[in-house]
Amino acid sequence: MRGLLTFIVIAGIGGGLFAWQKHNEGQKVATAQSSPAPRQTYEHDWAKHSLDTTHSVIDQIKRQRKDDDLKDAVGRR
């Protein structure tokens, strides 16, 4: 009997904490939805953003090297 009473008290405390957490979580979600923040361009497509950045840097380096080669060729003559 004492074990059953202990189990009921522990289950009641656990259930109360669970309900309290769900209640507070619902309030946070409602607050967050009422004032939406601006979304980033690549928030859900971070892999594509990473590849695009890499390719743009590679293209920039290629252009810089080409410009440097042209300057060197003109400067040597």
All heavy atoms as a GROMACS GRO file, in nm:
protein
  610
    1MET      N    1   0.082  -0.119   0.000
    1MET     CA    2   0.000   0.000   0.000
    1MET      C    3   0.088   0.126   0.000
    1MET      O    4   0.057   0.221  -0.071
    1MET     CB    5  -0.090  -0.004   0.124
    1MET     CG    6  -0.186   0.110   0.130
    1MET     SD    7  -0.312   0.085   0.006
    1MET     CE    8  -0.411   0.222   0.037
    2ARG      N    9   0.193   0.124   0.079
    2ARG     CA   10   0.282   0.240   0.087
    2ARG      C   11   0.351   0.263  -0.048
    2ARG      O   12   0.368   0.377  -0.089
    2ARG     CB   13   0.385   0.216   0.196
    2ARG     CG   14   0.473   0.335   0.220
    2ARG     CD   15   0.570   0.310   0.331
    2ARG     NE   16   0.508   0.344   0.458
    2ARG     CZ   17   0.564   0.325   0.577
    2ARG    NH1   18   0.681   0.267   0.585
    2ARG    NH2   19   0.502   0.360   0.686
    3GLY      N   20   0.388   0.155  -0.119
    3GLY     CA   21   0.452   0.165  -0.250
    3GLY      C   22   0.358   0.226  -0.353
    3GLY      O   23   0.398   0.306  -0.438
    4LEU      N   24   0.231   0.183  -0.348
    4LEU     CA   25   0.132   0.236  -0.441
    4LEU      C   26   0.108   0.385  -0.418
    4LEU      O   27   0.100   0.463  -0.514
    4LEU     CB   28   0.000   0.160  -0.426
    4LEU     CG   29  -0.114   0.204  -0.517
    4LEU    CD1   30  -0.079   0.181  -0.663
    4LEU    CD2   31  -0.243   0.132  -0.481
    5LEU      N   32   0.104   0.426  -0.295
    5LEU     CA   33   0.085   0.567  -0.262
    5LEU      C   34   0.204   0.650  -0.310
    5LEU      O   35   0.186   0.758  -0.368
    5LEU     CB   36   0.065   0.584  -0.111
    5LEU     CG   37   0.036   0.725  -0.062
    5LEU    CD1   38  -0.092   0.778  -0.126
    5LEU    CD2   39   0.025   0.728   0.089
    6THR      N   40   0.326   0.597  -0.291
    6THR     CA   41   0.446   0.666  -0.338
    6THR      C   42   0.444   0.680  -0.491
    6THR      O   43   0.476   0.785  -0.545
    6THR     CB   44   0.573   0.589  -0.294
    6THR    OG1   45   0.570   0.574  -0.152
    6THR    CG2   46   0.699   0.662  -0.335
    7PHE      N   47   0.404   0.572  -0.558
    7PHE     CA   48   0.396   0.576  -0.704
    7PHE      C   49   0.295   0.680  -0.751
    7PHE      O   50   0.321   0.756  -0.845
    7PHE     CB   51   0.358   0.437  -0.758
    7PHE     CG   52   0.335   0.436  -0.906
    7PHE    CD1   53   0.442   0.439  -0.994
    7PHE    CD2   54   0.206   0.432  -0.957
    7PHE    CE1   55   0.421   0.439  -1.132
    7PHE    CE2   56   0.184   0.432  -1.094
    7PHE     CZ   57   0.292   0.435  -1.181
    8ILE      N   58   0.181   0.688  -0.686
    8ILE     CA   59   0.078   0.784  -0.726
    8ILE      C   60   0.127   0.928  -0.704
    8ILE      O   61   0.104   1.016  -0.790
    8ILE     CB   62  -0.053   0.758  -0.648
    8ILE    CG1   63  -0.114   0.626  -0.695
    8ILE    CG2   64  -0.151   0.872  -0.666
    8ILE    CD1   65  -0.234   0.580  -0.615
    9VAL      N   66   0.198   0.953  -0.595
    9VAL     CA   67   0.249   1.087  -0.569
    9VAL      C   68   0.354   1.126  -0.673
    9VAL      O   69   0.350   1.237  -0.730
    9VAL     CB   70   0.308   1.096  -0.425
    9VAL    CG1   71   0.387   1.224  -0.407
    9VAL    CG2   72   0.198   1.084  -0.323
   10ILE      N   73   0.445   1.034  -0.703
   10ILE     CA   74   0.550   1.062  -0.803
   10ILE      C   75   0.487   1.082  -0.941
   10ILE      O   76   0.526   1.173  -1.015
   10ILE     CB   77   0.655   0.949  -0.803
   10ILE    CG1   78   0.735   0.954  -0.673
   10ILE    CG2   79   0.749   0.964  -0.923
   10ILE    CD1   80   0.831   0.838  -0.656
   11ALA      N   81   0.391   0.998  -0.977
   11ALA     CA   82   0.323   1.013  -1.106
   11ALA      C   83   0.247   1.146  -1.113
   11ALA      O   84   0.244   1.212  -1.218
   11ALA     CB   85   0.229   0.897  -1.130
   12GLY      N   86   0.187   1.186  -1.002
   12GLY     CA   87   0.114   1.314  -0.999
   12GLY      C   88   0.208   1.432  -1.017
   12GLY      O   89   0.178   1.527  -1.091
   13ILE      N   90   0.324   1.427  -0.949
   13ILE     CA   91   0.422   1.535  -0.963
   13ILE      C   92   0.475   1.539  -1.106
   13ILE      O   93   0.484   1.646  -1.167
   13ILE     CB   94   0.536   1.519  -0.861
   13ILE    CG1   95   0.484   1.543  -0.719
   13ILE    CG2   96   0.651   1.614  -0.892
   13ILE    CD1   97   0.585   1.509  -0.611
   14GLY      N   98   0.507   1.422  -1.162
   14GLY     CA   99   0.556   1.417  -1.300
   14GLY      C  100   0.453   1.467  -1.400
   14GLY      O  101   0.484   1.542  -1.492
   15GLY      N  102   0.328   1.428  -1.380
   15GLY     CA  103   0.221   1.474  -1.469
   15GLY      C  104   0.199   1.624  -1.458
   15GLY      O  105   0.174   1.692  -1.558
   16GLY      N  106   0.208   1.675  -1.336
   16GLY     CA  107   0.192   1.820  -1.316
   16GLY      C  108   0.303   1.898  -1.384
   16GLY      O  109   0.278   2.000  -1.448
   17LEU      N  110   0.427   1.849  -1.370
   17LEU     CA  111   0.539   1.916  -1.437
   17LEU      C  112   0.524   1.910  -1.590
   17LEU      O  113   0.553   2.007  -1.659
   17LEU     CB  114   0.671   1.852  -1.394
   17LEU     CG  115   0.717   1.882  -1.252
   17LEU    CD1  116   0.841   1.800  -1.218
   17LEU    CD2  117   0.745   2.030  -1.235
   18PHE      N  118   0.477   1.796  -1.640
   18PHE     CA  119   0.457   1.782  -1.784
   18PHE      C  120   0.351   1.880  -1.834
   18PHE      O  121   0.371   1.949  -1.936
   18PHE     CB  122   0.417   1.639  -1.816
   18PHE     CG  123   0.391   1.614  -1.961
   18PHE    CD1  124   0.496   1.600  -2.051
   18PHE    CD2  125   0.262   1.604  -2.010
   18PHE    CE1  126   0.473   1.578  -2.185
   18PHE    CE2  127   0.237   1.582  -2.143
   18PHE     CZ  128   0.343   1.568  -2.231
   19ALA      N  129   0.241   1.889  -1.764
   19ALA     CA  130   0.133   1.981  -1.804
   19ALA      C  131   0.180   2.126  -1.796
   19ALA      O  132   0.149   2.207  -1.884
   19ALA     CB  133   0.010   1.959  -1.715
   20TRP      N  134   0.254   2.160  -1.690
   20TRP     CA  135   0.307   2.297  -1.675
   20TRP      C  136   0.401   2.332  -1.789
   20TRP      O  137   0.396   2.441  -1.844
   20TRP     CB  138   0.378   2.307  -1.540
   20TRP     CG  139   0.439   2.441  -1.515
   20TRP    CD1  140   0.374   2.557  -1.486
   20TRP    CD2  141   0.578   2.472  -1.516
   20TRP    NE1  142   0.465   2.659  -1.468
   20TRP    CE2  143   0.591   2.609  -1.486
   20TRP    CE3  144   0.692   2.397  -1.539
   20TRP    CZ2  145   0.716   2.670  -1.481
   20TRP    CZ3  146   0.815   2.459  -1.532
   20TRP    CH2  147   0.826   2.595  -1.504
   21GLN      N  148   0.488   2.236  -1.828
   21GLN     CA  149   0.582   2.259  -1.938
   21GLN      C  150   0.507   2.280  -2.070
   21GLN      O  151   0.540   2.369  -2.148
   21GLN     CB  152   0.678   2.142  -1.950
   21GLN     CG  153   0.782   2.158  -2.058
   21GLN     CD  154   0.873   2.038  -2.070
   21GLN    OE1  155   0.850   1.935  -2.007
   21GLN    NE2  156   0.976   2.048  -2.151
   22LYS      N  157   0.408   2.198  -2.097
   22LYS     CA  158   0.330   2.212  -2.220
   22LYS      C  159   0.255   2.346  -2.222
   22LYS      O  160   0.245   2.410  -2.326
   22LYS     CB  161   0.230   2.097  -2.236
   22LYS     CG  162   0.294   1.967  -2.275
   22LYS     CD  163   0.352   1.978  -2.414
   22LYS     CE  164   0.408   1.847  -2.460
   22LYS     NZ  165   0.466   1.852  -2.593
   23HIS      N  166   0.206   2.388  -2.111
   23HIS     CA  167   0.133   2.515  -2.103
   23HIS      C  168   0.228   2.632  -2.133
   23HIS      O  169   0.194   2.722  -2.211
   23HIS     CB  170   0.071   2.531  -1.965
   23HIS     CG  171   0.001   2.661  -1.944
   23HIS    ND1  172  -0.119   2.691  -2.005
   23HIS    CD2  173   0.034   2.770  -1.872
   23HIS    CE1  174  -0.156   2.813  -1.970
   23HIS    NE2  175  -0.064   2.863  -1.888
   24ASN      N  176   0.346   2.631  -2.074
   24ASN     CA  177   0.444   2.738  -2.098
   24ASN      C  178   0.496   2.734  -2.240
   24ASN      O  179   0.523   2.838  -2.299
   24ASN     CB  180   0.560   2.727  -1.999
   24ASN     CG  181   0.521   2.772  -1.861
   24ASN    OD1  182   0.422   2.842  -1.843
   24ASN    ND2  183   0.599   2.731  -1.762
   25GLU      N  184   0.512   2.616  -2.296
   25GLU     CA  185   0.560   2.603  -2.435
   25GLU      C  186   0.457   2.662  -2.531
   25GLU      O  187   0.492   2.728  -2.628
   25GLU     CB  188   0.584   2.456  -2.468
   25GLU     CG  189   0.639   2.430  -2.606
   25GLU     CD  190   0.662   2.283  -2.628
   25GLU    OE1  191   0.746   2.225  -2.556
   25GLU    OE2  192   0.596   2.226  -2.717
   26GLY      N  193   0.330   2.642  -2.504
   26GLY     CA  194   0.224   2.697  -2.588
   26GLY      C  195   0.225   2.849  -2.586
   26GLY      O  196   0.200   2.914  -2.686
   27GLN      N  197   0.253   2.909  -2.471
   27GLN     CA  198   0.260   3.054  -2.462
   27GLN      C  199   0.379   3.108  -2.539
   27GLN      O  200   0.370   3.213  -2.603
   27GLN     CB  201   0.268   3.097  -2.316
   27GLN     CG  202   0.140   3.079  -2.240
   27GLN     CD  203   0.154   3.120  -2.094
   27GLN    OE1  204   0.264   3.141  -2.046
   27GLN    NE2  205   0.042   3.130  -2.025
   28LYS      N  206   0.491   3.040  -2.535
   28LYS     CA  207   0.610   3.086  -2.607
   28LYS      C  208   0.587   3.080  -2.757
   28LYS      O  209   0.627   3.169  -2.830
   28LYS     CB  210   0.731   3.000  -2.570
   28LYS     CG  211   0.782   3.024  -2.431
   28LYS     CD  212   0.899   2.935  -2.399
   28LYS     CE  213   0.943   2.952  -2.255
   28LYS     NZ  214   1.049   2.857  -2.220
   29VAL      N  215   0.521   2.974  -2.804
   29VAL     CA  216   0.493   2.962  -2.947
   29VAL      C  217   0.398   3.071  -2.992
   29VAL      O  218   0.416   3.132  -3.098
   29VAL     CB  219   0.436   2.821  -2.978
   29VAL    CG1  220   0.384   2.814  -3.120
   29VAL    CG2  221   0.542   2.715  -2.955
   30ALA      N  222   0.298   3.102  -2.912
   30ALA     CA  223   0.202   3.207  -2.948
   30ALA      C  224   0.272   3.342  -2.953
   30ALA      O  225   0.245   3.424  -3.041
   30ALA     CB  226   0.088   3.209  -2.848
   31THR      N  227   0.363   3.367  -2.862
   31THR     CA  228   0.437   3.494  -2.861
   31THR      C  229   0.527   3.503  -2.983
   31THR      O  230   0.536   3.608  -3.046
   31THR     CB  231   0.521   3.506  -2.732
   31THR    OG1  232   0.434   3.492  -2.621
   31THR    CG2  233   0.592   3.638  -2.726
   32ALA      N  234   0.592   3.395  -3.016
   32ALA     CA  235   0.684   3.395  -3.131
   32ALA      C  236   0.608   3.413  -3.262
   32ALA      O  237   0.656   3.478  -3.354
   32ALA     CB  238   0.764   3.266  -3.133
   33GLN      N  239   0.489   3.357  -3.272
   33GLN     CA  240   0.413   3.368  -3.396
   33GLN      C  241   0.353   3.507  -3.414
   33GLN      O  242   0.330   3.550  -3.526
   33GLN     CB  243   0.302   3.263  -3.398
   33GLN     CG  244   0.354   3.123  -3.417
   33GLN     CD  245   0.242   3.020  -3.412
   33GLN    OE1  246   0.129   3.053  -3.380
   33GLN    NE2  247   0.276   2.897  -3.442
   34SER      N  248   0.330   3.579  -3.307
   34SER     CA  249   0.268   3.710  -3.319
   34SER      C  250   0.366   3.814  -3.374
   34SER      O  251   0.324   3.911  -3.434
   34SER     CB  252   0.213   3.755  -3.183
   34SER     OG  253   0.320   3.772  -3.092
   35SER      N  254   0.496   3.794  -3.356
   35SER     CA  255   0.595   3.888  -3.408
   35SER      C  256   0.703   3.812  -3.487
   35SER      O  257   0.809   3.781  -3.434
   35SER     CB  258   0.660   3.966  -3.292
   35SER     OG  259   0.722   3.875  -3.205
   36PRO      N  260   0.673   3.780  -3.613
   36PRO     CA  261   0.769   3.702  -3.691
   36PRO      C  262   0.893   3.784  -3.726
   36PRO      O  263   0.884   3.902  -3.757
   36PRO     CB  264   0.691   3.664  -3.817
   36PRO     CG  265   0.589   3.771  -3.830
   36PRO     CD  266   0.553   3.811  -3.689
   37ALA      N  267   1.006   3.720  -3.719
   37ALA     CA  268   1.132   3.785  -3.754
   37ALA      C  269   1.157   3.767  -3.903
   37ALA      O  270   1.109   3.671  -3.965
   37ALA     CB  271   1.246   3.723  -3.674
   38PRO      N  272   1.231   3.857  -3.965
   38PRO     CA  273   1.262   3.838  -4.108
   38PRO      C  274   1.346   3.714  -4.129
   38PRO      O  275   1.435   3.683  -4.050
   38PRO     CB  276   1.341   3.964  -4.144
   38PRO     CG  277   1.386   4.021  -4.015
   38PRO     CD  278   1.289   3.976  -3.911
   39ARG      N  279   1.314   3.641  -4.235
   39ARG     CA  280   1.384   3.516  -4.263
   39ARG      C  281   1.510   3.543  -4.343
   39ARG      O  282   1.512   3.630  -4.430
   39ARG     CB  283   1.293   3.422  -4.342
   39ARG     CG  284   1.172   3.381  -4.261
   39ARG     CD  285   1.082   3.296  -4.343
   39ARG     NE  286   1.152   3.177  -4.385
   39ARG     CZ  287   1.101   3.057  -4.388
   39ARG    NH1  288   0.978   3.040  -4.354
   39ARG    NH2  289   1.171   2.954  -4.429
   40GLN      N  290   1.610   3.462  -4.317
   40GLN     CA  291   1.734   3.472  -4.393
   40GLN      C  292   1.713   3.406  -4.528
   40GLN      O  293   1.628   3.320  -4.545
   40GLN     CB  294   1.848   3.404  -4.320
   40GLN     CG  295   1.884   3.471  -4.190
   40GLN     CD  296   1.995   3.398  -4.118
   40GLN    OE1  297   2.038   3.291  -4.161
   40GLN    NE2  298   2.040   3.454  -4.009
   41THR      N  299   1.794   3.446  -4.625
   41THR     CA  300   1.777   3.395  -4.760
   41THR      C  301   1.798   3.244  -4.769
   41THR      O  302   1.722   3.174  -4.832
   41THR     CB  303   1.878   3.465  -4.854
   41THR    OG1  304   1.862   3.605  -4.840
   41THR    CG2  305   1.853   3.427  -4.998
   42TYR      N  306   1.902   3.194  -4.704
   42TYR     CA  307   1.937   3.054  -4.716
   42TYR      C  308   1.917   2.980  -4.584
   42TYR      O  309   1.993   2.891  -4.550
   42TYR     CB  310   2.082   3.039  -4.760
   42TYR     CG  311   2.107   3.089  -4.899
   42TYR    CD1  312   2.165   3.212  -4.920
   42TYR    CD2  313   2.072   3.013  -5.010
   42TYR    CE1  314   2.188   3.258  -5.047
   42TYR    CE2  315   2.095   3.059  -5.137
   42TYR     CZ  316   2.153   3.182  -5.156
   42TYR     OH  317   2.175   3.227  -5.281
   43GLU      N  318   1.812   3.012  -4.510
   43GLU     CA  319   1.792   2.952  -4.378
   43GLU      C  320   1.777   2.800  -4.387
   43GLU      O  321   1.833   2.728  -4.307
   43GLU     CB  322   1.668   3.013  -4.314
   43GLU     CG  323   1.641   2.960  -4.176
   43GLU     CD  324   1.520   3.023  -4.113
   43GLU    OE1  325   1.464   3.117  -4.172
   43GLU    OE2  326   1.482   2.979  -4.006
   44HIS      N  327   1.705   2.751  -4.486
   44HIS     CA  328   1.680   2.608  -4.496
   44HIS      C  329   1.764   2.542  -4.603
   44HIS      O  330   1.755   2.422  -4.622
   44HIS     CB  331   1.532   2.582  -4.525
   44HIS     CG  332   1.443   2.633  -4.416
   44HIS    ND1  333   1.438   2.576  -4.292
   44HIS    CD2  334   1.359   2.738  -4.411
   44HIS    CE1  335   1.353   2.642  -4.216
   44HIS    NE2  336   1.304   2.742  -4.285
   45ASP      N  337   1.844   2.619  -4.675
   45ASP     CA  338   1.924   2.562  -4.783
   45ASP      C  339   2.070   2.598  -4.764
   45ASP      O  340   2.135   2.656  -4.849
   45ASP     CB  341   1.872   2.614  -4.918
   45ASP     CG  342   1.911   2.524  -5.032
   45ASP    OD1  343   1.975   2.420  -5.008
   45ASP    OD2  344   1.879   2.558  -5.147
   46TRP      N  345   2.123   2.563  -4.647
   46TRP     CA  346   2.259   2.602  -4.612
   46TRP      C  347   2.362   2.535  -4.700
   46TRP      O  348   2.467   2.592  -4.726
   46TRP     CB  349   2.286   2.573  -4.464
   46TRP     CG  350   2.266   2.429  -4.428
   46TRP    CD1  351   2.152   2.373  -4.379
   46TRP    CD2  352   2.362   2.325  -4.437
   46TRP    NE1  353   2.170   2.240  -4.358
   46TRP    CE2  354   2.299   2.207  -4.393
   46TRP    CE3  355   2.494   2.318  -4.479
   46TRP    CZ2  356   2.363   2.085  -4.389
   46TRP    CZ3  357   2.559   2.196  -4.475
   46TRP    CH2  358   2.494   2.081  -4.430
   47ALA      N  359   2.336   2.414  -4.751
   47ALA     CA  360   2.433   2.345  -4.836
   47ALA      C  361   2.448   2.420  -4.969
   47ALA      O  362   2.560   2.439  -5.017
   47ALA     CB  363   2.389   2.202  -4.859
   48LYS      N  364   2.338   2.465  -5.028
   48LYS     CA  365   2.345   2.539  -5.153
   48LYS      C  366   2.416   2.672  -5.131
   48LYS      O  367   2.497   2.714  -5.214
   48LYS     CB  368   2.205   2.564  -5.209
   48LYS     CG  369   2.207   2.635  -5.343
   48LYS     CD  370   2.067   2.661  -5.393
   48LYS     CE  371   2.062   2.725  -5.528
   48LYS     NZ  372   2.150   2.836  -5.550
   49HIS      N  373   2.388   2.737  -5.020
   49HIS     CA  374   2.454   2.864  -4.989
   49HIS      C  375   2.605   2.844  -4.978
   49HIS      O  376   2.683   2.925  -5.029
   49HIS     CB  377   2.398   2.922  -4.860
   49HIS     CG  378   2.466   3.047  -4.815
   49HIS    ND1  379   2.464   3.162  -4.889
   49HIS    CD2  380   2.539   3.074  -4.706
   49HIS    CE1  381   2.534   3.256  -4.828
   49HIS    NE2  382   2.581   3.204  -4.715
   50SER      N  383   2.645   2.736  -4.914
   50SER     CA  384   2.787   2.707  -4.898
   50SER      C  385   2.852   2.685  -5.034
   50SER      O  386   2.962   2.737  -5.062
   50SER     CB  387   2.805   2.582  -4.811
   50SER     OG  388   2.940   2.549  -4.801
   51LEU      N  389   2.788   2.609  -5.121
   51LEU     CA  390   2.844   2.584  -5.254
   51LEU      C  391   2.847   2.711  -5.338
   51LEU      O  392   2.945   2.736  -5.410
   51LEU     CB  393   2.762   2.476  -5.326
   51LEU     CG  394   2.777   2.335  -5.270
   51LEU    CD1  395   2.679   2.242  -5.338
   51LEU    CD2  396   2.919   2.285  -5.287
   52ASP      N  397   2.743   2.792  -5.330
   52ASP     CA  398   2.740   2.919  -5.404
   52ASP      C  399   2.853   3.011  -5.359
   52ASP      O  400   2.919   3.075  -5.441
   52ASP     CB  401   2.606   2.990  -5.386
   52ASP     CG  402   2.493   2.919  -5.459
   52ASP    OD1  403   2.522   2.833  -5.545
   52ASP    OD2  404   2.376   2.951  -5.430
   53THR      N  405   2.876   3.017  -5.229
   53THR     CA  406   2.984   3.100  -5.177
   53THR      C  407   3.118   3.050  -5.225
   53THR      O  408   3.205   3.128  -5.268
   53THR     CB  409   2.980   3.101  -5.023
   53THR    OG1  410   2.853   3.146  -4.980
   53THR    CG2  411   3.089   3.190  -4.966
   54THR      N  412   3.138   2.919  -5.222
   54THR     CA  413   3.264   2.860  -5.267
   54THR      C  414   3.288   2.891  -5.414
   54THR      O  415   3.399   2.931  -5.452
   54THR     CB  416   3.262   2.707  -5.246
   54THR    OG1  417   3.239   2.681  -5.108
   54THR    CG2  418   3.392   2.644  -5.290
   55HIS      N  419   3.186   2.874  -5.497
   55HIS     CA  420   3.202   2.901  -5.640
   55HIS      C  421   3.228   3.049  -5.668
   55HIS      O  422   3.307   3.083  -5.756
   55HIS     CB  423   3.080   2.853  -5.718
   55HIS     CG  424   3.073   2.703  -5.728
   55HIS    ND1  425   3.164   2.628  -5.797
   55HIS    CD2  426   2.985   2.616  -5.675
   55HIS    CE1  427   3.134   2.500  -5.787
   55HIS    NE2  428   3.025   2.489  -5.714
   56SER      N  429   3.164   3.136  -5.593
   56SER     CA  430   3.189   3.278  -5.616
   56SER      C  431   3.331   3.316  -5.576
   56SER      O  432   3.395   3.397  -5.644
   56SER     CB  433   3.087   3.364  -5.539
   56SER     OG  434   3.108   3.353  -5.400
   57VAL      N  435   3.383   3.256  -5.471
   57VAL     CA  436   3.521   3.284  -5.430
   57VAL      C  437   3.618   3.229  -5.534
   57VAL      O  438   3.716   3.295  -5.570
   57VAL     CB  439   3.550   3.224  -5.291
   57VAL    CG1  440   3.698   3.228  -5.259
   57VAL    CG2  441   3.471   3.298  -5.184
   58ILE      N  442   3.591   3.109  -5.585
   58ILE     CA  443   3.677   3.050  -5.689
   58ILE      C  444   3.678   3.138  -5.813
   58ILE      O  445   3.784   3.165  -5.872
   58ILE     CB  446   3.632   2.907  -5.721
   58ILE    CG1  447   3.664   2.814  -5.604
   58ILE    CG2  448   3.698   2.856  -5.849
   58ILE    CD1  449   3.605   2.676  -5.618
   59ASP      N  450   3.560   3.185  -5.856
   59ASP     CA  451   3.552   3.274  -5.972
   59ASP      C  452   3.628   3.405  -5.948
   59ASP      O  453   3.697   3.456  -6.037
   59ASP     CB  454   3.406   3.305  -6.008
   59ASP     CG  455   3.333   3.183  -6.062
   59ASP    OD1  456   3.400   3.088  -6.106
   59ASP    OD2  457   3.208   3.184  -6.059
   60GLN      N  458   3.617   3.458  -5.828
   60GLN     CA  459   3.688   3.582  -5.795
   60GLN      C  460   3.839   3.560  -5.801
   60GLN      O  461   3.912   3.645  -5.853
   60GLN     CB  462   3.646   3.628  -5.655
   60GLN     CG  463   3.709   3.758  -5.611
   60GLN     CD  464   3.668   3.797  -5.470
   60GLN    OE1  465   3.602   3.719  -5.400
   60GLN    NE2  466   3.706   3.915  -5.428
   61ILE      N  467   3.886   3.448  -5.751
   61ILE     CA  468   4.030   3.418  -5.755
   61ILE      C  469   4.077   3.402  -5.899
   61ILE      O  470   4.185   3.452  -5.937
   61ILE     CB  471   4.061   3.292  -5.672
   61ILE    CG1  472   4.041   3.321  -5.524
   61ILE    CG2  473   4.203   3.241  -5.698
   61ILE    CD1  474   4.047   3.199  -5.434
   62LYS      N  475   3.998   3.334  -5.982
   62LYS     CA  476   4.034   3.317  -6.123
   62LYS      C  477   4.045   3.452  -6.192
   62LYS      O  478   4.140   3.477  -6.268
   62LYS     CB  479   3.931   3.230  -6.195
   62LYS     CG  480   3.942   3.083  -6.162
   62LYS     CD  481   3.836   3.004  -6.238
   62LYS     CE  482   3.840   2.857  -6.204
   62LYS     NZ  483   3.735   2.781  -6.273
   63ARG      N  484   3.948   3.541  -6.167
   63ARG     CA  485   3.953   3.673  -6.229
   63ARG      C  486   4.074   3.753  -6.180
   63ARG      O  487   4.141   3.820  -6.259
   63ARG     CB  488   3.824   3.751  -6.198
   63ARG     CG  489   3.710   3.716  -6.292
   63ARG     CD  490   3.589   3.805  -6.269
   63ARG     NE  491   3.496   3.731  -6.183
   63ARG     CZ  492   3.457   3.765  -6.062
   63ARG    NH1  493   3.498   3.877  -6.008
   63ARG    NH2  494   3.375   3.690  -5.993
   64GLN      N  495   4.104   3.744  -6.053
   64GLN     CA  496   4.217   3.816  -5.997
   64GLN      C  497   4.348   3.766  -6.056
   64GLN      O  498   4.436   3.845  -6.092
   64GLN     CB  499   4.220   3.801  -5.844
   64GLN     CG  500   4.330   3.880  -5.776
   64GLN     CD  501   4.309   4.030  -5.788
   64GLN    OE1  502   4.197   4.078  -5.778
   64GLN    NE2  503   4.416   4.102  -5.811
   65ARG      N  504   4.362   3.634  -6.069
   65ARG     CA  505   4.484   3.579  -6.128
   65ARG      C  506   4.498   3.618  -6.274
   65ARG      O  507   4.609   3.646  -6.322
   65ARG     CB  508   4.484   3.427  -6.114
   65ARG     CG  509   4.511   3.381  -5.973
   65ARG     CD  510   4.516   3.232  -5.963
   65ARG     NE  511   4.546   3.191  -5.826
   65ARG     CZ  512   4.537   3.067  -5.783
   65ARG    NH1  513   4.500   2.970  -5.866
   65ARG    NH2  514   4.565   3.039  -5.658
   66LYS      N  515   4.385   3.620  -6.346
   66LYS     CA  516   4.389   3.660  -6.486
   66LYS      C  517   4.431   3.806  -6.498
   66LYS      O  518   4.515   3.841  -6.581
   66LYS     CB  519   4.252   3.639  -6.551
   66LYS     CG  520   4.249   3.665  -6.700
   66LYS     CD  521   4.111   3.637  -6.757
   66LYS     CE  522   4.107   3.665  -6.905
   66LYS     NZ  523   3.975   3.641  -6.962
   67ASP      N  524   4.375   3.892  -6.414
   67ASP     CA  525   4.414   4.034  -6.414
   67ASP      C  526   4.562   4.051  -6.379
   67ASP      O  527   4.633   4.131  -6.439
   67ASP     CB  528   4.329   4.114  -6.316
   67ASP     CG  529   4.184   4.126  -6.361
   67ASP    OD1  530   4.156   4.099  -6.481
   67ASP    OD2  531   4.099   4.162  -6.276
   68ASP      N  532   4.609   3.973  -6.281
   68ASP     CA  533   4.750   3.982  -6.242
   68ASP      C  534   4.842   3.936  -6.355
   68ASP      O  535   4.947   3.995  -6.378
   68ASP     CB  536   4.776   3.899  -6.116
   68ASP     CG  537   4.714   3.960  -5.991
   68ASP    OD1  538   4.676   4.079  -5.997
   68ASP    OD2  539   4.703   3.889  -5.890
   69ASP      N  540   4.801   3.831  -6.427
   69ASP     CA  541   4.882   3.784  -6.539
   69ASP      C  542   4.889   3.887  -6.650
   69ASP      O  543   4.993   3.907  -6.712
   69ASP     CB  544   4.826   3.652  -6.595
   69ASP     CG  545   4.853   3.532  -6.503
   69ASP    OD1  546   4.939   3.547  -6.414
   69ASP    OD2  547   4.786   3.430  -6.518
   70LEU      N  548   4.776   3.955  -6.675
   70LEU     CA  549   4.776   4.059  -6.778
   70LEU      C  550   4.866   4.175  -6.735
   70LEU      O  551   4.939   4.231  -6.817
   70LEU     CB  552   4.634   4.110  -6.803
   70LEU     CG  553   4.540   4.011  -6.875
   70LEU    CD1  554   4.401   4.071  -6.883
   70LEU    CD2  555   4.592   3.979  -7.015
   71LYS      N  556   4.863   4.214  -6.610
   71LYS     CA  557   4.948   4.323  -6.561
   71LYS      C  558   5.095   4.285  -6.571
   71LYS      O  559   5.178   4.367  -6.608
   71LYS     CB  560   4.912   4.355  -6.416
   71LYS     CG  561   4.779   4.424  -6.399
   71LYS     CD  562   4.746   4.447  -6.253
   71LYS     CE  563   4.606   4.504  -6.238
   71LYS     NZ  564   4.568   4.517  -6.095
   72ASP      N  565   5.126   4.157  -6.537
   72ASP     CA  566   5.264   4.111  -6.546
   72ASP      C  567   5.312   4.110  -6.690
   72ASP      O  568   5.426   4.148  -6.720
   72ASP     CB  569   5.280   3.972  -6.485
   72ASP     CG  570   5.271   3.973  -6.334
   72ASP    OD1  571   5.285   4.081  -6.275
   72ASP    OD2  572   5.247   3.865  -6.276
   73ALA      N  573   5.226   4.067  -6.781
   73ALA     CA  574   5.265   4.059  -6.922
   73ALA      C  575   5.288   4.198  -6.978
   73ALA      O  576   5.382   4.219  -7.055
   73ALA     CB  577   5.157   3.987  -7.003
   74VAL      N  578   5.208   4.296  -6.939
   74VAL     CA  579   5.224   4.432  -6.988
   74VAL      C  580   5.348   4.494  -6.923
   74VAL      O  581   5.423   4.567  -6.987
   74VAL     CB  582   5.097   4.517  -6.956
   74VAL    CG1  583   5.120   4.662  -6.988
   74VAL    CG2  584   4.978   4.463  -7.034
   75GLY      N  585   5.372   4.467  -6.798
   75GLY     CA  586   5.484   4.524  -6.727
   75GLY      C  587   5.618   4.471  -6.776
   75GLY      O  588   5.720   4.539  -6.769
   76ARG      N  589   5.624   4.350  -6.831
   76ARG     CA  590   5.750   4.291  -6.877
   76ARG      C  591   5.795   4.348  -7.010
   76ARG      O  592   5.911   4.343  -7.042
   76ARG     CB  593   5.732   4.139  -6.891
   76ARG     CG  594   5.731   4.067  -6.758
   76ARG     CD  595   5.731   3.919  -6.779
   76ARG     NE  596   5.633   3.861  -6.686
   76ARG     CZ  597   5.573   3.749  -6.704
   76ARG    NH1  598   5.596   3.677  -6.812
   76ARG    NH2  599   5.488   3.703  -6.617
   77ARG      N  600   5.705   4.398  -7.089
   77ARG     CA  601   5.742   4.444  -7.224
   77ARG      C  602   5.811   4.573  -7.223
   77ARG      O  603   5.819   4.659  -7.155
   77ARG     CB  604   5.617   4.454  -7.312
   77ARG     CG  605   5.560   4.320  -7.341
   77ARG     CD  606   5.443   4.334  -7.436
   77ARG     NE  607   5.380   4.204  -7.449
   77ARG     CZ  608   5.267   4.184  -7.506
   77ARG    NH1  609   5.200   4.284  -7.557
   77ARG    NH2  610   5.218   4.066  -7.516
   0.00000   0.00000   0.00000
